[in-house]
Amino acid sequence: MQLLGRCLKGIHVIIHLLLVLMADQAPSFQTGNEEYGVIEVHNLDERAFMLSSHSRDIIQRIIGLHKYTTSTIFLFASPQ
């Protein structure tokens, strides 16, 4: 999942069934920033995301991505 996202660039939404798995794997997705370009990881279930300023910043970042971006944004969420 990581390799595919890094190669394709852009925005990738990952739905994890368990919050514990998501909390464990999300930090490992940020490795390799220099080799693969800018990699951002955001956990949509964190309390920080619920703050309007933080969610607004992420939305603006997503809107500002160009078609041929060198950035990869992973958005983690859970169905819970």
TAURRA-V608650 format. One record per residue. N is the residue number from 0. RES is the residue in one small letter. PSI is psi in radians with two decimals (NA if undefined). NEAR is the number of other ideal C-beta (glycine too) atoms within 10 Angstrom. Layout:
n=(N;N)
res=(RES;RES)
psi=(PSI;PSI)
near=(NEAR;NEAR)
This chain:
n=(0;1;2;3;4;5;6;7;8;9;10;11;12;13;14;15;16;17;18;19;20;21;22;23;24;25;26;27;28;29;30;31;32;33;34;35;36;37;38;39;40;41;42;43;44;45;46;47;48;49;50;51;52;53;54;55;56;57;58;59;60;61;62;63;64;65;66;67;68;69;70;71;72;73;74;75;76;77;78;79)
res=(m;q;l;l;g;r;c;l;k;g;i;h;v;i;i;h;l;l;l;v;l;m;a;d;q;a;p;s;f;q;t;g;n;e;e;y;g;v;i;e;v;h;n;l;d;e;r;a;f;m;l;s;s;h;s;r;d;i;i;q;r;i;i;g;l;h;k;y;t;t;s;t;i;f;l;f;a;s;p;q)
psi=(-0.76;-0.85;-0.77;-0.78;-0.71;-0.64;-0.65;-0.41;3.12;-2.64;2.33;2.16;2.21;2.12;2.06;2.39;-0.49;2.26;-0.59;-0.75;-0.73;-0.78;-0.54;-0.70;-0.49;-0.81;-0.55;-0.31;-0.31;-0.08;2.63;0.41;-0.77;-0.65;-0.61;0.16;-2.94;2.23;2.17;2.51;2.22;2.29;1.91;-0.18;-0.07;2.65;-0.55;-0.60;-0.52;-0.35;2.27;-0.63;-0.70;-0.80;-0.63;-0.69;-0.74;-0.75;-0.74;-0.67;-0.75;-0.78;-0.62;-0.06;2.40;2.82;-0.69;0.84;2.68;0.13;2.65;2.26;2.06;2.19;2.02;2.39;2.86;2.65;-0.13;NA)
near=(10;18;9;8;18;19;9;10;19;14;16;17;10;19;11;19;9;10;13;9;12;20;15;11;16;17;10;10;19;14;12;14;13;7;8;17;13;13;20;16;17;20;20;16;15;14;8;10;17;10;11;8;7;14;14;10;13;15;10;9;14;14;7;9;15;8;6;7;14;10;17;25;20;21;17;23;15;17;6;9)
